[in-house]
Amino acid sequence: MRDALQLEQVGEPYGLDRPIENAEAHSPGLVLCGYAERFTGQRIQVLGETEVSYLASLPMDQRLRNLERYFAFQFPCLVVTKGQELPEGLGELACTAGVPILRSQLKTNEFYRLIKPFLEDEFAPSTTLHGSLADVFGVGLFFTGKSGIGKSECVLDLVERGHRLVADDLVLTKRRGSGVLIGSGHELQRHHMEIRGVGLIDVPAIFGVRAVRQQKRLEVVVHLEAWEEGKHVDRTGLDGERTVILGVELPKITVPLNPGKNITVVAEVIAMNHLLRYSAGVHTADAFNQRLINRMRQATAESMGEFTEVRRYLQEDDE
């Protein structure tokens, strides 16, 4: 981020091996006035024009006292924005404490706008998943199943039909915010696939750059398993499965494989059904079930009406 944040180190290079252990960057606030009771010292510290001008306005002895208390927290680094000159005494105290000072030419708001997404991404919960991730009609389908079940072959067929590969075999997954999972491939094997009997293939070299994308949101887990006679299979979609990855709940669809099943078309239908549900608000299984319930209620009402008419006809008949 050095070039993006327009960073330069002030003074001699020291303290650059300090670990950053918090995903936040903020201004020091009242600690510069000497009040440090609520100060959190593990974050990257940012001095904007307001903080620098305030420090410059203090008498020298008071400024040094406040800064000594400030640097006692041993935070990772101090960033001065807008290319400002340091108030007298700040550089010397930072050097004594081993805290590196970096200067950015960006305005403070612009600096925050660029660094916060970077820190959130670096500190986001992450995991590696075994499976294949593809973009099908804009929906991220994550294919899972035992080795050799046909995950890669399914994704390869989807790519041939115009969809896009994100990652095969190993999917690096990060959680963004509270409910979004982003998957990508490892930099060494990104956009390569292993097809049994063929070997490694370079997807963009064969199908073009439009056949791949760098990352995609995981939206539906498609679990492939071998067909077993007598095993219960969801046939209506009313009792949808769910699975949890990094604390995020995702819909899971289990597809039993038997000879002759066109899993590629099934995957496309899964993606389109997901779009229908979350874009148009239509849940096919629920809508069909409601139509059946309404029809049964109507039939019941009609039969009750016929029964009432017969009873009325026989009411005065004493035979």
C-alpha positions as CSV (number, residue, x, y, z in Angstrom):
1,M,0.0,0.0,0.0
2,R,3.0,2.3,-0.1
3,D,2.3,3.8,-3.5
4,A,-1.5,3.8,-3.0
5,L,-1.2,5.7,0.3
6,Q,1.7,7.8,-0.9
7,L,3.8,6.8,2.1
8,E,7.3,7.8,3.0
9,Q,9.2,7.2,6.3
10,V,10.2,10.3,8.2
11,G,13.8,10.0,9.5
12,E,15.9,6.9,9.8
13,P,14.3,3.5,9.0
14,Y,13.4,1.9,12.3
15,G,10.4,0.1,13.8
16,L,9.2,-1.3,10.5
17,D,9.2,-4.8,11.9
18,R,6.4,-3.9,14.4
19,P,3.4,-6.1,13.9
20,I,0.0,-4.6,13.2
21,E,-2.5,-6.6,15.3
22,N,-5.6,-4.6,14.9
23,A,-7.8,-3.8,11.9
24,E,-8.4,-0.2,12.9
25,A,-6.7,3.1,12.2
26,H,-7.8,6.2,14.1
27,S,-6.7,9.5,15.4
28,P,-5.5,9.7,19.0
29,G,-8.1,12.2,20.3
30,L,-7.9,13.3,23.9
31,V,-4.7,11.4,24.6
32,L,-2.9,14.4,23.0
33,C,-4.4,16.5,25.8
34,G,-3.0,14.1,28.5
35,Y,-6.2,12.1,29.1
36,A,-5.4,8.5,28.3
37,E,-8.0,6.5,30.3
38,R,-10.0,5.3,27.3
39,F,-7.2,5.2,24.8
40,T,-6.7,2.0,22.8
41,G,-3.0,1.8,21.9
42,Q,-2.9,-1.2,19.6
43,R,-4.2,0.6,16.5
44,I,-2.4,2.5,13.7
45,Q,-2.4,6.2,14.8
46,V,-3.2,9.0,12.3
47,L,-2.4,12.7,12.8
48,G,-4.4,15.0,10.6
49,E,-4.2,18.7,10.3
50,T,-6.3,19.3,13.5
51,E,-4.0,17.1,15.7
52,V,-0.8,18.6,14.3
53,S,-1.9,22.2,14.7
54,Y,-3.1,21.4,18.2
55,L,0.3,20.0,19.2
56,A,2.1,22.9,17.6
57,S,0.0,25.3,19.7
58,L,1.0,23.7,23.1
59,P,3.9,25.1,25.2
60,M,7.0,22.9,24.6
61,D,7.0,21.4,28.1
62,Q,3.4,20.4,28.0
63,R,3.7,19.0,24.5
64,L,6.5,16.8,25.5
65,R,4.7,15.5,28.6
66,N,1.6,14.7,26.6
67,L,3.6,13.0,23.8
68,E,5.7,10.9,26.3
69,R,2.5,9.5,27.7
70,Y,1.2,9.0,24.1
71,F,4.2,7.0,22.9
72,A,4.3,4.9,26.1
73,F,1.4,2.9,24.5
74,Q,3.8,1.4,21.9
75,F,1.4,1.4,19.0
76,P,2.5,0.0,15.6
77,C,3.2,3.3,13.8
78,L,2.2,6.9,13.4
79,V,1.0,8.3,10.1
80,V,1.0,12.1,9.4
81,T,-1.3,13.1,6.6
82,K,-1.3,16.0,4.1
83,G,2.5,16.0,4.0
84,Q,2.7,18.1,7.2
85,E,5.8,18.9,9.0
86,L,6.2,17.4,12.5
87,P,5.8,19.5,15.6
88,E,9.1,20.0,17.4
89,G,10.0,17.1,19.7
90,L,7.6,14.6,18.1
91,G,10.3,12.9,15.9
92,E,12.7,12.6,18.8
93,L,10.2,11.0,21.2
94,A,9.0,8.6,18.5
95,C,12.6,7.5,17.8
96,T,13.2,6.9,21.5
97,A,10.0,4.8,21.7
98,G,10.9,2.9,18.5
99,V,7.6,4.0,16.9
100,P,8.1,4.6,13.1
101,I,6.6,7.8,11.6
102,L,5.2,7.6,8.1
103,R,4.0,10.6,6.1
104,S,1.3,10.6,3.5
105,Q,0.5,13.3,1.0
106,L,-3.2,12.3,1.0
107,K,-5.8,14.2,2.9
108,T,-6.9,12.5,6.1
109,N,-10.3,11.4,4.8
110,E,-8.8,10.0,1.6
111,F,-6.2,8.2,3.7
112,Y,-8.9,6.5,5.8
113,R,-10.9,5.6,2.7
114,L,-8.1,3.7,1.3
115,I,-6.5,2.0,4.3
116,K,-9.7,0.8,6.1
117,P,-10.8,-1.7,3.3
118,F,-7.2,-2.9,3.1
119,L,-7.0,-3.6,6.9
120,E,-10.5,-5.2,6.9
121,D,-9.4,-7.5,4.2
122,E,-6.1,-8.4,5.8
123,F,-7.8,-9.2,9.2
124,A,-10.9,-10.8,7.8
125,P,-11.6,-14.4,9.0
126,S,-10.4,-16.8,6.4
127,T,-10.1,-20.5,5.6
128,T,-9.3,-22.9,2.8
129,L,-12.0,-25.1,1.3
130,H,-11.7,-28.2,-0.8
131,G,-13.9,-27.9,-3.8
132,S,-14.5,-25.9,-7.0
133,L,-16.0,-22.4,-7.3
134,A,-17.7,-21.1,-10.5
135,D,-19.7,-18.1,-11.5
136,V,-22.9,-19.4,-13.1
137,F,-25.3,-16.6,-14.3
138,G,-23.7,-14.3,-11.8
139,V,-24.3,-16.8,-8.9
140,G,-21.3,-18.2,-7.0
141,L,-21.8,-22.0,-6.9
142,F,-19.3,-23.9,-4.7
143,F,-19.1,-27.5,-5.6
144,T,-18.1,-30.0,-2.9
145,G,-17.9,-33.8,-2.7
146,K,-15.5,-36.6,-2.4
147,S,-12.3,-36.7,-4.5
148,G,-13.1,-38.1,-8.0
149,I,-16.9,-37.4,-7.8
150,G,-16.7,-35.0,-10.8
151,K,-16.5,-31.5,-9.4
152,S,-13.8,-30.3,-11.8
153,E,-15.5,-32.0,-14.7
154,C,-18.7,-30.3,-13.9
155,V,-17.1,-26.8,-13.7
156,L,-15.2,-27.5,-16.9
157,D,-18.4,-28.2,-18.7
158,L,-19.9,-25.0,-17.3
159,V,-16.9,-23.0,-18.6
160,E,-17.4,-24.6,-22.0
161,R,-21.0,-23.4,-21.9
162,G,-19.9,-19.8,-21.3
163,H,-19.7,-19.6,-17.5
164,R,-16.6,-18.7,-15.5
165,L,-14.1,-20.5,-13.3
166,V,-13.0,-18.9,-10.1
167,A,-10.9,-21.6,-8.4
168,D,-10.6,-25.4,-8.7
169,D,-9.7,-27.9,-5.9
170,L,-8.5,-25.2,-3.4
171,V,-10.7,-22.2,-2.6
172,L,-9.3,-19.4,-0.4
173,T,-12.3,-18.0,1.4
174,K,-12.6,-14.8,3.4
175,R,-15.6,-13.4,5.3
176,R,-16.4,-9.8,4.5
177,G,-18.6,-7.9,7.0
178,S,-21.0,-10.1,8.9
179,G,-22.5,-12.3,6.1
180,V,-20.5,-12.3,2.8
181,L,-18.0,-15.0,1.8
182,I,-15.5,-14.2,-1.0
183,G,-13.7,-17.0,-2.6
184,S,-10.5,-16.9,-4.8
185,G,-7.8,-19.2,-6.0
186,H,-4.3,-19.7,-4.8
187,E,-1.9,-17.5,-6.7
188,L,0.2,-20.5,-7.8
189,Q,-2.6,-22.6,-9.2
190,R,-5.2,-19.9,-10.0
191,H,-7.2,-20.7,-13.1
192,H,-5.6,-24.1,-13.7
193,M,-7.7,-27.3,-13.4
194,E,-6.7,-30.9,-12.9
195,I,-8.8,-33.2,-15.1
196,R,-8.3,-36.9,-14.4
197,G,-6.9,-38.6,-17.4
198,V,-6.0,-35.3,-19.1
199,G,-3.8,-33.6,-16.5
200,L,-3.4,-29.9,-15.8
201,I,-5.1,-27.4,-18.1
202,D,-4.8,-23.7,-18.4
203,V,-8.4,-22.4,-18.6
204,P,-7.8,-18.8,-19.9
205,A,-5.3,-20.1,-22.4
206,I,-7.9,-22.6,-23.8
207,F,-11.2,-20.7,-23.4
208,G,-10.0,-17.1,-23.2
209,V,-9.8,-14.6,-20.4
210,R,-13.6,-14.2,-20.3
211,A,-13.8,-17.8,-18.9
212,V,-12.3,-16.9,-15.6
213,R,-12.6,-14.3,-12.8
214,Q,-10.4,-13.4,-9.9
215,Q,-12.9,-13.8,-7.0
216,K,-16.6,-14.4,-6.4
217,R,-19.0,-14.5,-3.6
218,L,-20.0,-18.0,-2.3
219,E,-23.8,-18.1,-2.5
220,V,-24.9,-21.7,-2.9
221,V,-23.1,-24.9,-1.9
222,V,-23.7,-27.8,-4.4
223,H,-22.8,-31.1,-2.8
224,L,-22.2,-33.9,-5.3
225,E,-22.6,-37.5,-4.0
226,A,-23.0,-40.9,-5.5
227,W,-26.5,-42.2,-6.0
228,E,-27.6,-44.8,-3.3
229,E,-30.8,-46.8,-3.7
230,G,-33.3,-46.1,-1.0
231,K,-31.5,-43.0,0.4
232,H,-33.8,-40.1,1.1
233,V,-33.5,-37.3,-1.4
234,D,-35.3,-33.9,-1.1
235,R,-37.7,-33.8,-4.0
236,T,-39.7,-30.7,-3.3
237,G,-37.2,-28.1,-2.0
238,L,-39.4,-27.3,1.0
239,D,-37.0,-28.7,3.5
240,G,-33.9,-26.9,2.2
241,E,-30.5,-27.8,3.8
242,R,-28.2,-25.2,5.2
243,T,-24.5,-25.2,5.9
244,V,-22.2,-22.8,7.8
245,I,-18.8,-21.5,6.6
246,L,-16.9,-19.0,8.8
247,G,-20.1,-18.3,10.7
248,V,-22.1,-17.5,7.5
249,E,-25.1,-19.7,6.7
250,L,-25.5,-20.7,3.1
251,P,-28.1,-22.8,1.2
252,K,-26.9,-26.3,0.5
253,I,-28.2,-28.5,-2.3
254,T,-27.3,-32.2,-2.4
255,V,-27.3,-33.7,-5.9
256,P,-27.1,-37.5,-6.2
257,L,-25.2,-38.6,-9.3
258,N,-26.2,-41.5,-11.4
259,P,-25.2,-42.5,-15.0
260,G,-26.8,-40.2,-17.6
261,K,-27.6,-37.3,-15.3
262,N,-26.7,-33.9,-16.9
263,I,-25.2,-32.3,-13.8
264,T,-24.2,-29.2,-15.8
265,V,-27.9,-28.4,-16.7
266,V,-28.8,-29.1,-13.1
267,A,-26.1,-26.6,-11.9
268,E,-27.5,-23.9,-14.2
269,V,-31.0,-24.5,-12.9
270,I,-29.8,-24.2,-9.3
271,A,-28.2,-20.8,-10.2
272,M,-31.3,-19.6,-12.0
273,N,-33.6,-20.8,-9.2
274,H,-31.4,-18.9,-6.7
275,L,-31.7,-15.8,-8.9
276,L,-35.5,-16.2,-9.0
277,R,-35.7,-16.5,-5.3
278,Y,-33.4,-13.6,-4.3
279,S,-33.9,-11.2,-7.2
280,A,-37.6,-11.7,-7.9
281,G,-38.6,-13.0,-4.4
282,V,-40.1,-16.2,-5.8
283,H,-39.6,-19.4,-3.9
284,T,-40.9,-22.1,-6.3
285,A,-41.5,-24.8,-3.8
286,D,-43.3,-22.6,-1.4
287,A,-45.4,-21.1,-4.1
288,F,-46.4,-24.5,-5.4
289,N,-47.1,-25.8,-1.9
290,Q,-49.4,-22.7,-1.3
291,R,-51.3,-23.3,-4.5
292,L,-52.0,-26.9,-3.4
293,I,-53.1,-25.7,0.0
294,N,-55.4,-23.2,-1.6
295,R,-56.9,-25.8,-3.9
296,M,-57.5,-28.2,-1.1
297,R,-59.2,-25.4,0.9
298,Q,-61.4,-24.6,-2.1
299,A,-62.3,-28.2,-2.6
300,T,-63.2,-28.5,1.1
301,A,-65.4,-25.4,1.0
302,E,-67.2,-26.7,-2.1
303,S,-67.9,-30.1,-0.5
304,M,-69.1,-28.5,2.7
305,G,-71.5,-26.4,0.6
306,E,-72.9,-29.5,-1.1
307,F,-73.3,-31.2,2.3
308,T,-75.2,-28.2,3.6
309,E,-77.6,-28.2,0.6
310,V,-78.3,-31.9,1.0
311,R,-79.0,-31.5,4.7
312,R,-81.4,-28.6,4.0
313,Y,-83.3,-30.7,1.5
314,L,-83.8,-33.6,3.9
315,Q,-84.5,-31.4,7.0
316,E,-88.3,-31.7,6.9
317,D,-88.3,-35.2,5.5
318,D,-89.4,-37.6,8.2
319,E,-89.3,-40.8,6.0
